Amino acid sequence: MAAVPGPITNDANREDFAQLRKVDHLQGRIPVGRICDPTGIGDVVKMLVRDEARHINGAEPVVDGELLVNLQ
């Protein structure tokens, strides 16, 4: 099982996002209103490895703040 990340901001791309001036547009398309960071992905992975998630099998949770749903 793997978490499937959507757009993520991190130290490597933060300046690129700022220069492209598309962050506001992208965040506006994400229903939760913000771009994920690596911690958000880590939180989902931590949840999935807990014993309480033992019956989640073969799923690939998309961690994108519902962006994919909003684009459909």
Distance bins in CASP14 RR format, pairs under 12 A and 6 or more apart:
PFRMAT RR
TARGET T0000
AUTHOR 0000-0000-0000
RMODE 2
METHOD distances of the structure
MODEL  1
1 44 0 0 0 0 0 1 0 0 0 0 0
1 45 0 0 0 0 1 0 0 0 0 0 0
1 47 0 0 0 0 0 1 0 0 0 0 0
1 48 1 0 0 1 0 0 0 0 0 0 0
1 49 0 0 0 0 1 0 0 0 0 0 0
1 53 0 0 0 0 1 0 0 0 0 0 0
1 54 0 0 0 0 0 1 0 0 0 0 0
1 55 0 0 0 0 0 1 0 0 0 0 0
1 56 1 0 0 1 0 0 0 0 0 0 0
1 57 1 0 0 1 0 0 0 0 0 0 0
1 58 1 0 1 0 0 0 0 0 0 0 0
1 59 1 0 0 1 0 0 0 0 0 0 0
1 60 1 0 0 1 0 0 0 0 0 0 0
1 61 0 0 0 0 1 0 0 0 0 0 0
2 41 0 0 0 0 0 1 0 0 0 0 0
2 42 0 0 0 0 0 1 0 0 0 0 0
2 44 0 0 0 0 0 1 0 0 0 0 0
2 45 0 0 0 0 1 0 0 0 0 0 0
2 48 0 0 0 0 1 0 0 0 0 0 0
2 49 0 0 0 0 0 1 0 0 0 0 0
2 56 0 0 0 0 0 1 0 0 0 0 0
2 58 0 0 0 0 1 0 0 0 0 0 0
2 59 0 0 0 0 1 0 0 0 0 0 0
2 60 1 0 1 0 0 0 0 0 0 0 0
2 61 0 0 0 0 1 0 0 0 0 0 0
2 62 0 0 0 0 0 1 0 0 0 0 0
2 63 0 0 0 0 0 1 0 0 0 0 0
3 36 0 0 0 0 0 1 0 0 0 0 0
3 38 0 0 0 0 0 1 0 0 0 0 0
3 40 0 0 0 0 1 0 0 0 0 0 0
3 41 1 0 1 0 0 0 0 0 0 0 0
3 42 1 0 0 1 0 0 0 0 0 0 0
3 43 0 0 0 0 1 0 0 0 0 0 0
3 44 1 0 1 0 0 0 0 0 0 0 0
3 45 1 0 1 0 0 0 0 0 0 0 0
3 46 0 0 0 0 0 1 0 0 0 0 0
3 47 0 0 0 0 1 0 0 0 0 0 0
3 48 1 0 0 1 0 0 0 0 0 0 0
3 49 0 0 0 0 0 1 0 0 0 0 0
3 53 0 0 0 0 0 1 0 0 0 0 0
3 56 0 0 0 0 0 1 0 0 0 0 0
3 59 0 0 0 0 1 0 0 0 0 0 0
3 60 1 0 0 1 0 0 0 0 0 0 0
3 61 1 0 1 0 0 0 0 0 0 0 0
3 62 1 0 0 1 0 0 0 0 0 0 0
3 63 1 0 1 0 0 0 0 0 0 0 0
3 64 0 0 0 0 0 1 0 0 0 0 0
4 36 0 0 0 0 0 1 0 0 0 0 0
4 41 0 0 0 0 1 0 0 0 0 0 0
4 44 0 0 0 0 1 0 0 0 0 0 0
4 45 0 0 0 0 0 1 0 0 0 0 0
4 48 0 0 0 0 0 1 0 0 0 0 0
4 59 0 0 0 0 1 0 0 0 0 0 0
4 60 1 0 1 0 0 0 0 0 0 0 0
4 61 1 0 0 1 0 0 0 0 0 0 0
4 62 1 0 1 0 0 0 0 0 0 0 0
4 63 1 0 0 1 0 0 0 0 0 0 0
4 64 1 0 0 1 0 0 0 0 0 0 0
4 65 0 0 0 0 0 1 0 0 0 0 0
4 67 0 0 0 0 0 1 0 0 0 0 0
4 68 0 0 0 0 1 0 0 0 0 0 0
5 35 0 0 0 0 0 1 0 0 0 0 0
5 36 1 0 0 1 0 0 0 0 0 0 0
5 37 0 0 0 0 0 1 0 0 0 0 0
5 38 0 0 0 0 1 0 0 0 0 0 0
5 39 0 0 0 0 0 1 0 0 0 0 0
5 40 0 0 0 0 1 0 0 0 0 0 0
5 41 1 0 1 0 0 0 0 0 0 0 0
5 42 0 0 0 0 1 0 0 0 0 0 0
5 43 0 0 0 0 0 1 0 0 0 0 0
5 44 0 0 0 0 1 0 0 0 0 0 0
5 45 0 0 0 0 0 1 0 0 0 0 0
5 60 0 0 0 0 0 1 0 0 0 0 0
5 61 0 0 0 0 1 0 0 0 0 0 0
5 62 0 0 0 0 1 0 0 0 0 0 0
5 63 1 0 1 0 0 0 0 0 0 0 0
5 64 1 0 0 1 0 0 0 0 0 0 0
5 65 0 0 0 0 0 1 0 0 0 0 0
5 67 0 0 0 0 0 1 0 0 0 0 0
5 68 0 0 0 0 0 1 0 0 0 0 0
6 26 0 0 0 0 0 1 0 0 0 0 0
6 29 0 0 0 0 0 1 0 0 0 0 0
6 30 0 0 0 0 1 0 0 0 0 0 0
6 32 0 0 0 0 0 1 0 0 0 0 0
6 35 0 0 0 0 1 0 0 0 0 0 0
6 36 1 0 0 1 0 0 0 0 0 0 0
6 37 0 0 0 0 0 1 0 0 0 0 0
6 38 0 0 0 0 0 1 0 0 0 0 0
6 40 0 0 0 0 0 1 0 0 0 0 0
6 41 0 0 0 0 1 0 0 0 0 0 0
6 44 0 0 0 0 0 1 0 0 0 0 0
6 60 0 0 0 0 0 1 0 0 0 0 0
6 61 0 0 0 0 0 1 0 0 0 0 0
6 62 1 0 0 1 0 0 0 0 0 0 0
6 63 1 0 0 1 0 0 0 0 0 0 0
6 64 1 1 0 0 0 0 0 0 0 0 0
6 65 1 0 0 1 0 0 0 0 0 0 0
6 66 0 0 0 0 0 1 0 0 0 0 0
6 67 1 0 0 1 0 0 0 0 0 0 0
6 68 1 0 0 1 0 0 0 0 0 0 0
6 69 0 0 0 0 0 1 0 0 0 0 0
6 71 0 0 0 0 0 1 0 0 0 0 0
7 13 0 0 0 0 1 0 0 0 0 0 0
7 16 0 0 0 0 0 1 0 0 0 0 0
7 17 0 0 0 0 1 0 0 0 0 0 0
7 20 0 0 0 0 0 1 0 0 0 0 0
7 22 0 0 0 0 1 0 0 0 0 0 0
7 23 0 0 0 0 1 0 0 0 0 0 0
7 25 0 0 0 0 0 1 0 0 0 0 0
7 26 1 0 0 1 0 0 0 0 0 0 0
7 27 0 0 0 0 1 0 0 0 0 0 0
7 28 0 0 0 0 0 1 0 0 0 0 0
7 29 0 0 0 0 1 0 0 0 0 0 0
7 30 1 0 0 1 0 0 0 0 0 0 0
7 32 0 0 0 0 0 1 0 0 0 0 0
7 33 0 0 0 0 0 1 0 0 0 0 0
7 34 0 0 0 0 0 1 0 0 0 0 0
7 35 1 0 1 0 0 0 0 0 0 0 0
7 36 1 0 0 1 0 0 0 0 0 0 0
7 37 0 0 0 0 0 1 0 0 0 0 0
7 41 0 0 0 0 0 1 0 0 0 0 0
7 62 0 0 0 0 0 1 0 0 0 0 0
7 63 0 0 0 0 0 1 0 0 0 0 0
7 64 1 0 0 1 0 0 0 0 0 0 0
7 65 0 0 0 0 1 0 0 0 0 0 0
7 67 1 0 0 1 0 0 0 0 0 0 0
7 68 0 0 0 0 0 1 0 0 0 0 0
7 71 0 0 0 0 0 1 0 0 0 0 0
8 14 0 0 0 0 0 1 0 0 0 0 0
8 17 0 0 0 0 0 1 0 0 0 0 0
8 26 0 0 0 0 0 1 0 0 0 0 0
8 30 0 0 0 0 0 1 0 0 0 0 0
8 34 0 0 0 0 0 1 0 0 0 0 0
8 35 1 0 0 1 0 0 0 0 0 0 0
8 36 1 0 1 0 0 0 0 0 0 0 0
8 37 1 0 0 1 0 0 0 0 0 0 0
8 38 1 0 0 1 0 0 0 0 0 0 0
8 39 0 0 0 0 1 0 0 0 0 0 0
8 40 0 0 0 0 1 0 0 0 0 0 0
8 41 1 0 0 1 0 0 0 0 0 0 0
8 42 0 0 0 0 0 1 0 0 0 0 0
8 44 0 0 0 0 0 1 0 0 0 0 0
8 63 0 0 0 0 1 0 0 0 0 0 0
8 64 0 0 0 0 1 0 0 0 0 0 0
8 65 0 0 0 0 0 1 0 0 0 0 0
8 67 0 0 0 0 0 1 0 0 0 0 0
9 15 0 0 0 0 0 1 0 0 0 0 0
9 16 0 0 0 0 1 0 0 0 0 0 0
9 17 1 0 0 1 0 0 0 0 0 0 0
9 18 0 0 0 0 1 0 0 0 0 0 0
9 20 0 0 0 0 0 1 0 0 0 0 0
9 22 0 0 0 0 0 1 0 0 0 0 0
9 23 0 0 0 0 1 0 0 0 0 0 0
9 26 0 0 0 0 1 0 0 0 0 0 0
9 27 0 0 0 0 0 1 0 0 0 0 0
9 30 0 0 0 0 0 1 0 0 0 0 0
9 34 0 0 0 0 1 0 0 0 0 0 0
9 35 1 0 1 0 0 0 0 0 0 0 0
9 36 1 0 0 1 0 0 0 0 0 0 0
9 37 1 0 1 0 0 0 0 0 0 0 0
9 38 0 0 0 0 1 0 0 0 0 0 0
9 39 0 0 0 0 0 1 0 0 0 0 0
9 40 0 0 0 0 0 1 0 0 0 0 0
9 41 0 0 0 0 0 1 0 0 0 0 0
10 16 0 0 0 0 0 1 0 0 0 0 0
10 17 0 0 0 0 1 0 0 0 0 0 0
10 35 0 0 0 0 1 0 0 0 0 0 0
10 36 0 0 0 0 1 0 0 0 0 0 0
10 37 1 0 0 1 0 0 0 0 0 0 0
10 38 1 0 1 0 0 0 0 0 0 0 0
10 39 0 0 0 0 1 0 0 0 0 0 0
10 40 0 0 0 0 0 1 0 0 0 0 0
10 41 0 0 0 0 0 1 0 0 0 0 0
11 17 0 0 0 0 0 1 0 0 0 0 0
11 37 0 0 0 0 1 0 0 0 0 0 0
11 38 0 0 0 0 1 0 0 0 0 0 0
12 37 0 0 0 0 0 1 0 0 0 0 0
12 38 0 0 0 0 0 1 0 0 0 0 0
13 19 0 0 0 0 0 1 0 0 0 0 0
13 20 0 0 0 0 1 0 0 0 0 0 0
13 22 0 0 0 0 0 1 0 0 0 0 0
13 23 0 0 0 0 0 1 0 0 0 0 0
13 26 0 0 0 0 0 1 0 0 0 0 0
13 35 0 0 0 0 1 0 0 0 0 0 0
13 37 0 0 0 0 0 1 0 0 0 0 0
13 38 0 0 0 0 0 1 0 0 0 0 0
14 20 0 0 0 0 0 1 0 0 0 0 0
14 23 0 0 0 0 1 0 0 0 0 0 0
14 35 0 0 0 0 1 0 0 0 0 0 0
14 37 0 0 0 0 1 0 0 0 0 0 0
14 38 0 0 0 0 0 1 0 0 0 0 0
15 21 0 0 0 0 0 1 0 0 0 0 0
15 23 0 0 0 0 0 1 0 0 0 0 0
16 22 0 0 0 0 1 0 0 0 0 0 0
16 23 0 0 0 0 1 0 0 0 0 0 0
17 23 1 0 1 0 0 0 0 0 0 0 0
17 24 0 0 0 0 1 0 0 0 0 0 0
17 25 0 0 0 0 0 1 0 0 0 0 0
17 26 1 0 0 1 0 0 0 0 0 0 0
17 27 0 0 0 0 1 0 0 0 0 0 0
17 35 1 0 0 1 0 0 0 0 0 0 0
17 37 0 0 0 0 0 1 0 0 0 0 0
18 24 0 0 0 0 0 1 0 0 0 0 0
18 26 0 0 0 0 0 1 0 0 0 0 0
18 35 0 0 0 0 0 1 0 0 0 0 0
20 26 0 0 0 0 1 0 0 0 0 0 0
21 27 0 0 0 0 0 1 0 0 0 0 0
22 28 0 0 0 0 0 1 0 0 0 0 0
22 29 0 0 0 0 0 1 0 0 0 0 0
22 35 0 0 0 0 0 1 0 0 0 0 0
23 29 0 0 0 0 0 1 0 0 0 0 0
23 30 0 0 0 0 0 1 0 0 0 0 0
23 33 0 0 0 0 0 1 0 0 0 0 0
23 34 0 0 0 0 1 0 0 0 0 0 0
23 35 1 0 0 1 0 0 0 0 0 0 0
24 30 0 0 0 0 0 1 0 0 0 0 0
24 33 0 0 0 0 0 1 0 0 0 0 0
24 34 0 0 0 0 0 1 0 0 0 0 0
24 35 0 0 0 0 0 1 0 0 0 0 0
25 33 0 0 0 0 0 1 0 0 0 0 0
25 35 0 0 0 0 0 1 0 0 0 0 0
25 67 0 0 0 0 0 1 0 0 0 0 0
26 33 0 0 0 0 1 0 0 0 0 0 0
26 34 0 0 0 0 1 0 0 0 0 0 0
26 35 1 0 0 1 0 0 0 0 0 0 0
26 36 0 0 0 0 0 1 0 0 0 0 0
26 64 0 0 0 0 0 1 0 0 0 0 0
26 65 0 0 0 0 0 1 0 0 0 0 0
26 67 0 0 0 0 1 0 0 0 0 0 0
26 70 0 0 0 0 0 1 0 0 0 0 0
26 71 0 0 0 0 0 1 0 0 0 0 0
27 33 1 0 1 0 0 0 0 0 0 0 0
27 34 1 0 1 0 0 0 0 0 0 0 0
27 35 1 0 0 1 0 0 0 0 0 0 0
27 36 0 0 0 0 0 1 0 0 0 0 0
27 64 0 0 0 0 0 1 0 0 0 0 0
27 65 0 0 0 0 0 1 0 0 0 0 0
27 67 0 0 0 0 1 0 0 0 0 0 0
27 70 0 0 0 0 0 1 0 0 0 0 0
28 34 0 0 0 0 1 0 0 0 0 0 0
28 35 0 0 0 0 1 0 0 0 0 0 0
28 65 0 0 0 0 0 1 0 0 0 0 0
28 66 0 0 0 0 0 1 0 0 0 0 0
28 67 0 0 0 0 1 0 0 0 0 0 0
28 70 0 0 0 0 1 0 0 0 0 0 0
28 71 0 0 0 0 0 1 0 0 0 0 0
29 35 0 0 0 0 0 1 0 0 0 0 0
29 64 0 0 0 0 0 1 0 0 0 0 0
29 65 0 0 0 0 0 1 0 0 0 0 0
29 66 0 0 0 0 1 0 0 0 0 0 0
29 67 1 0 0 1 0 0 0 0 0 0 0
29 68 0 0 0 0 0 1 0 0 0 0 0
29 69 0 0 0 0 0 1 0 0 0 0 0
29 70 1 0 1 0 0 0 0 0 0 0 0
29 71 1 0 0 1 0 0 0 0 0 0 0
29 72 0 0 0 0 0 1 0 0 0 0 0
30 36 0 0 0 0 1 0 0 0 0 0 0
30 63 0 0 0 0 0 1 0 0 0 0 0
30 64 1 0 0 1 0 0 0 0 0 0 0
30 65 1 0 1 0 0 0 0 0 0 0 0
30 66 1 0 0 1 0 0 0 0 0 0 0
30 67 1 0 1 0 0 0 0 0 0 0 0
30 68 0 0 0 0 1 0 0 0 0 0 0
30 69 0 0 0 0 0 1 0 0 0 0 0
30 70 1 0 0 1 0 0 0 0 0 0 0
30 71 0 0 0 0 1 0 0 0 0 0 0
31 64 0 0 0 0 1 0 0 0 0 0 0
31 65 1 0 0 1 0 0 0 0 0 0 0
31 66 1 0 1 0 0 0 0 0 0 0 0
31 67 1 0 0 1 0 0 0 0 0 0 0
31 68 0 0 0 0 0 1 0 0 0 0 0
31 69 1 0 0 1 0 0 0 0 0 0 0
31 70 1 0 1 0 0 0 0 0 0 0 0
31 71 0 0 0 0 0 1 0 0 0 0 0
32 40 0 0 0 0 0 1 0 0 0 0 0
32 63 0 0 0 0 0 1 0 0 0 0 0
32 64 0 0 0 0 1 0 0 0 0 0 0
32 65 1 0 1 0 0 0 0 0 0 0 0
32 66 1 0 0 1 0 0 0 0 0 0 0
32 67 0 0 0 0 1 0 0 0 0 0 0
32 69 0 0 0 0 0 1 0 0 0 0 0
32 70 0 0 0 0 1 0 0 0 0 0 0
33 64 0 0 0 0 0 1 0 0 0 0 0
33 65 1 0 0 1 0 0 0 0 0 0 0
33 66 0 0 0 0 1 0 0 0 0 0 0
33 67 0 0 0 0 1 0 0 0 0 0 0
33 70 0 0 0 0 0 1 0 0 0 0 0
34 40 0 0 0 0 0 1 0 0 0 0 0
34 64 0 0 0 0 0 1 0 0 0 0 0
34 65 0 0 0 0 1 0 0 0 0 0 0
34 66 0 0 0 0 0 1 0 0 0 0 0
34 67 0 0 0 0 0 1 0 0 0 0 0
35 41 0 0 0 0 0 1 0 0 0 0 0
35 63 0 0 0 0 0 1 0 0 0 0 0
35 64 0 0 0 0 1 0 0 0 0 0 0
35 65 0 0 0 0 1 0 0 0 0 0 0
35 67 0 0 0 0 1 0 0 0 0 0 0
36 42 0 0 0 0 1 0 0 0 0 0 0
36 43 0 0 0 0 1 0 0 0 0 0 0
36 44 0 0 0 0 1 0 0 0 0 0 0
36 62 0 0 0 0 0 1 0 0 0 0 0
36 63 1 0 0 1 0 0 0 0 0 0 0
36 64 1 0 0 1 0 0 0 0 0 0 0
36 65 1 0 0 1 0 0 0 0 0 0 0
36 66 0 0 0 0 0 1 0 0 0 0 0
36 67 0 0 0 0 1 0 0 0 0 0 0
37 43 0 0 0 0 0 1 0 0 0 0 0
37 63 0 0 0 0 0 1 0 0 0 0 0
37 65 0 0 0 0 0 1 0 0 0 0 0
38 44 0 0 0 0 0 1 0 0 0 0 0
38 45 0 0 0 0 0 1 0 0 0 0 0
38 63 0 0 0 0 0 1 0 0 0 0 0
39 45 0 0 0 0 0 1 0 0 0 0 0
39 46 0 0 0 0 0 1 0 0 0 0 0
39 63 0 0 0 0 0 1 0 0 0 0 0
40 46 0 0 0 0 1 0 0 0 0 0 0
40 47 0 0 0 0 0 1 0 0 0 0 0
40 61 0 0 0 0 0 1 0 0 0 0 0
40 63 1 0 0 1 0 0 0 0 0 0 0
40 64 0 0 0 0 0 1 0 0 0 0 0
40 65 0 0 0 0 1 0 0 0 0 0 0
41 47 0 0 0 0 0 1 0 0 0 0 0
41 48 0 0 0 0 0 1 0 0 0 0 0
41 61 0 0 0 0 0 1 0 0 0 0 0
41 62 0 0 0 0 0 1 0 0 0 0 0
41 63 1 0 1 0 0 0 0 0 0 0 0
41 64 0 0 0 0 0 1 0 0 0 0 0
41 65 0 0 0 0 0 1 0 0 0 0 0
42 48 0 0 0 0 1 0 0 0 0 0 0
42 49 0 0 0 0 0 1 0 0 0 0 0
42 61 0 0 0 0 0 1 0 0 0 0 0
42 63 0 0 0 0 1 0 0 0 0 0 0
43 49 0 0 0 0 0 1 0 0 0 0 0
43 50 0 0 0 0 0 1 0 0 0 0 0
43 61 0 0 0 0 0 1 0 0 0 0 0
43 63 0 0 0 0 1 0 0 0 0 0 0
44 50 0 0 0 0 0 1 0 0 0 0 0
44 53 0 0 0 0 0 1 0 0 0 0 0
44 56 0 0 0 0 0 1 0 0 0 0 0
44 59 0 0 0 0 0 1 0 0 0 0 0
44 60 0 0 0 0 0 1 0 0 0 0 0
44 61 1 0 0 1 0 0 0 0 0 0 0
44 62 0 0 0 0 1 0 0 0 0 0 0
44 63 1 0 1 0 0 0 0 0 0 0 0
44 64 0 0 0 0 0 1 0 0 0 0 0
44 65 0 0 0 0 0 1 0 0 0 0 0
45 53 0 0 0 0 0 1 0 0 0 0 0
45 61 0 0 0 0 1 0 0 0 0 0 0
45 63 0 0 0 0 1 0 0 0 0 0 0
46 52 0 0 0 0 0 1 0 0 0 0 0
46 53 0 0 0 0 1 0 0 0 0 0 0
46 63 0 0 0 0 0 1 0 0 0 0 0
47 53 1 0 0 1 0 0 0 0 0 0 0
47 54 0 0 0 0 0 1 0 0 0 0 0
47 56 0 0 0 0 1 0 0 0 0 0 0
47 61 0 0 0 0 1 0 0 0 0 0 0
47 63 0 0 0 0 0 1 0 0 0 0 0
48 54 0 0 0 0 1 0 0 0 0 0 0
48 55 0 0 0 0 0 1 0 0 0 0 0
48 56 1 0 0 1 0 0 0 0 0 0 0
48 57 0 0 0 0 0 1 0 0 0 0 0
48 58 0 0 0 0 0 1 0 0 0 0 0
48 59 0 0 0 0 1 0 0 0 0 0 0
48 60 0 0 0 0 0 1 0 0 0 0 0
48 61 1 0 0 1 0 0 0 0 0 0 0
48 63 0 0 0 0 0 1 0 0 0 0 0
49 56 0 0 0 0 0 1 0 0 0 0 0
50 56 0 0 0 0 1 0 0 0 0 0 0
53 59 0 0 0 0 1 0 0 0 0 0 0
53 61 0 0 0 0 1 0 0 0 0 0 0
60 68 0 0 0 0 0 1 0 0 0 0 0
61 68 0 0 0 0 0 1 0 0 0 0 0
62 68 1 0 1 0 0 0 0 0 0 0 0
62 69 0 0 0 0 1 0 0 0 0 0 0
62 70 0 0 0 0 0 1 0 0 0 0 0
62 71 0 0 0 0 0 1 0 0 0 0 0
62 72 0 0 0 0 0 1 0 0 0 0 0
64 70 0 0 0 0 1 0 0 0 0 0 0
64 71 0 0 0 0 1 0 0 0 0 0 0
65 71 0 0 0 0 0 1 0 0 0 0 0
66 72 0 0 0 0 0 1 0 0 0 0 0
END
